[in-house]
């Protein structure tokens, strides 16, 4: 480990931090987050793999090959633990955690949540007027709001003004009533956490059905709720673009347009 410390670049340390916080990211996601070039990414990732700093897995897929999913390797996990002052994990423990992650039924959802924030980061790399100031995973959100509600993520999108939001990623596996029922918890949050709730849905049809459901049931007072569909956003600028449909309002707006009027929910640094 002492030898590895002399060879880790700032970008390597950034990768360790990302994978420690967000568990796994695909090759393409890491290209957008840290490299900008697939060739450079592959070369460096394979080097770190060979030194047990990173690990990877993928499932059988035909035709073609599934993208690699990258995680911390035994040495990488030990370096992260040392940096936090935690006991160093045994290599077998790290390998077991990777195997459980690879077989987890929630893996597609995790990758979709991470993909949302990666898309914002990638947009900011091409547009210097924007920046993703905060990206919290589910566990970090839980530290802030407890069991009142369980957001998939939280972000702060900086476009001169700051847009603070909670994120719910839907893969179409839950009933619409269950999806809409999550709003009750958000309505119970204190004013300091009363951010807009964003639903990222798989298809425009699913999005239309959710709006029809909310039109019948209504949403709690004081909540701003907006939706976007992955299949629609792919061709119209991704989550940063004018893809958001605010419940109860016509048309679509960009993520920047969701900034609250006046002070809104306070920014906490």
Buried (B, 14 or more C-beta within 10 A) or exposed (E): EEEBEEEBEEEBBEBBEBBBBBBBBBBBBBBBBBBEEEEEBBEBBEEBBEBBBBBBBBEEEEEEEEBBBBBBBBBBBBBBBEEEEEEBBEBEEBBEBBEEBBEEEEBEBBBBBBBBBBBBBBBBBEEEEBBBBBBBBBEBBBEBBEEBBEBBBBBBBBBEEBBBBBBBBBBEEEEBEEBBEBBEBBBEBEEEBBBBBBBBBBEBEBBBBBBEBBEEEEBEEEBBBBBBBBEBBEEEBBBBBBBBBBBEEEEBBBBBEBBBEEEBBEEEE
